[in-house]
Amino acid sequence: MNAPSTLGQAPGVRVLRQFRIVFNAVKTHFRQVERAVGIGGAQVWALSEVAARPGIGVNELARALDIQQSTASNLVKGLLERQFIVSKRSDTDRRASKLFVLPAGEAVLKVAPAPLSGLLPDALGALDAATLARLETDLAELIGLLQADEAGANIPLADL
């Protein structure tokens, strides 16, 4: 199906359509992930980080995903309940827990649609520094005009 022509439309309308394309691509990817493996995109990303860094702690996981520690704890709780990961107490600090992927989690990662970190973080990672700098500046201006709550920056897209 051909996309509707944007010729002759105001720049604001064209950019709005671009946002729709981005958001729909992200939403479609999250749906594909959930259909393929039965868990959300944020959980798959968390699971992939645990697999890539055996023994990672919840605080480190939160930093890796760029989310709040409480959000990371909730993701971990869900992965523990489904027995995709296991938490073991640290030998050196009994208060700290280390996370490890279990075979069921490895099986999920084998069938999860790539990119495991999500479509948007993967695409942003592929952009050059100059493009990212322009995007950051322009989006900061848009966020200011929206008077948006910047606390939303720590909410995974999959949870929106």
C-alpha positions in Angstrom: 0.0 0.0 0.0 1.4 3.4 -0.9 1.8 6.1 1.7 -0.4 9.2 1.2 1.5 11.9 -0.6 2.8 14.7 1.6 3.5 17.1 -1.3 2.0 20.5 -0.7 1.4 19.8 3.0 2.7 22.1 5.7 6.0 21.1 7.4 4.2 20.4 10.7 1.9 17.9 9.0 4.8 16.2 7.3 6.8 15.9 10.6 3.7 14.7 12.4 3.4 11.9 9.9 7.1 11.1 10.5 6.4 10.8 14.2 3.5 8.5 13.4 5.7 6.3 11.3 8.3 6.0 14.0 5.8 5.3 16.8 4.0 2.7 14.7 7.2 1.0 13.8 8.1 0.8 17.5 4.6 -0.4 18.4 4.7 -3.0 15.7 8.1 -4.3 16.9 6.8 -4.6 20.5 3.8 -6.5 19.3 6.0 -8.9 17.3 8.2 -9.5 20.3 5.2 -10.2 22.6 3.6 -12.5 20.0 6.9 -14.4 19.4 8.0 -14.9 23.1 5.0 -14.0 25.3 6.8 -11.1 27.2 7.2 -7.5 26.5 10.0 -5.7 24.7 11.4 -4.1 27.9 11.6 -7.6 29.5 13.4 -9.0 26.4 15.9 -6.2 26.5 16.5 -6.7 30.2 16.8 -10.4 29.7 19.4 -9.8 26.9 21.4 -7.5 29.2 21.5 -10.2 31.9 22.6 -12.8 29.3 25.3 -10.5 28.0 26.6 -9.6 31.5 26.1 -12.6 33.8 26.1 -11.5 37.4 24.8 -8.0 36.7 23.0 -6.4 39.6 19.7 -4.6 39.4 21.3 -1.1 39.7 23.7 -1.9 36.8 20.7 -3.3 34.8 18.8 0.0 35.4 21.8 2.0 34.1 22.2 -0.3 31.1 18.5 0.1 30.2 18.5 3.8 31.2 15.5 3.4 33.5 14.8 3.9 37.1 16.0 1.3 39.6 12.4 0.6 40.6 11.4 0.0 37.0 14.3 -2.4 36.6 13.3 -4.2 39.8 9.8 -4.7 38.4 11.2 -6.1 35.1 13.5 -8.5 37.1 10.6 -9.6 39.3 8.6 -10.6 36.2 11.6 -12.5 34.7 12.2 -14.2 38.1 8.5 -15.3 38.3 8.7 -16.8 34.8 11.9 -18.5 35.7 13.8 -16.9 32.9 16.5 -15.6 35.3 17.8 -16.5 38.8 19.0 -14.1 41.5 21.9 -15.2 43.6 23.3 -13.4 46.6 26.8 -11.9 46.2 29.6 -13.7 48.0 31.2 -10.4 48.9 28.1 -8.3 49.8 25.1 -10.4 51.0 22.8 -7.5 50.4 23.5 -7.5 46.7 22.0 -9.9 44.2 23.5 -11.1 41.0 21.3 -12.0 38.0 21.9 -15.0 35.7 19.9 -16.3 32.7 18.3 -19.7 33.0 17.8 -22.1 30.1 14.2 -20.9 29.6 15.5 -17.4 29.3 18.1 -18.4 26.8 15.3 -20.1 24.8 13.3 -16.9 24.7 16.3 -14.9 23.5 16.9 -17.4 20.6 13.4 -16.8 19.2 12.9 -13.1 20.1 12.8 -10.8 17.0 15.9 -8.6 16.8 16.9 -6.0 17.8 16.6 -7.2 21.4 17.2 -3.7 22.7 14.2 -2.4 20.7 13.9 -0.9 17.4 14.4 2.8 18.3 17.5 2.4 20.5 19.0 0.2 17.8 18.3 2.8 15.1 19.5 5.7 17.2 22.7 3.8 17.8 23.3 3.5 14.1 23.1 7.3 13.5 26.2 9.4 13.3 27.1 11.9 16.1 26.1 15.0 14.1 22.7 13.7 13.3 22.2 12.7 17.0 23.2 16.1 18.1 20.7 17.8 15.8 18.0 15.5 16.9 18.8 16.1 20.6 18.7 19.9 20.1 15.5 19.8 18.0 13.7 17.4 20.3 14.7 19.4 23.4 13.0 22.4 21.8 9.9 20.4 21.0 9.8 19.0 24.6 10.0 22.6 25.9 7.0 23.6 23.7 5.0 20.6 24.9 5.9 21.5 28.5 6.3 17.8 28.9 7.2 16.1 32.2 10.8 15.0 31.8 10.3 12.2 34.3 8.8 10.4 31.4 12.4 9.9 30.0 12.8 7.0 32.4 9.8 5.0 31.2 10.5 2.3 28.7 8.7 2.8 25.4 7.1 -0.6 25.7 5.3 0.6 28.8 3.7 3.7 27.2 
